[in-house]
């Protein structure tokens, strides 16, 4: 369970990002510089404070620790956990996605794929990595179906959807815990098969 964390206002200055969202800024950066170069530079900056940092181990931490914990909290609507793991912009995005969710059943996380590091960048807030992760989620809800005598029976309809996330995470260089040091800076959700039921 994550310990009590700092709450840093996730407002990236126009000096750092030119007024774009972090995801937009980093995507634009990818068009100008190679992914490997930007990731390497960001790793070097982190290793100045944490010589043990390894990008492969970090990717595994994202996949098996951070991403499932945060996404399960999101799917369950647990804002308290999201507040503990998110900076201000990401928390607002989570709340917006929850409010906009039209599906009224339950959603469970079934599987999480590998976290593909897209790029990295150093901002005033600290080192930032952006990555894609593909998940499988089980959507289920109770529906009433009429039978021949006119009475209704309740059944559970289920379907697994692929949901892809683009996430930017930022590290607090002052924190020693290599997992708790990371917070969600921005998140974008892309649900496939929109017409589920």
Secondary structure by P-SEA (a helix, b strand, c coil): cccbbbbccccccccccccccaaaaaaaaaacccaaaaaaaaaaaaaaccccccaaaaaaaaacccaaaaaaaaaacaaaaaaacccaaaaaaaaaaaaaccccbbbbbcccccccccccccccccbbbbbbbbbbbbbbbbbbbbccccbbbbbbbbbbbbbbbbbbbbbccccccccccccccbbbbbbcccccc
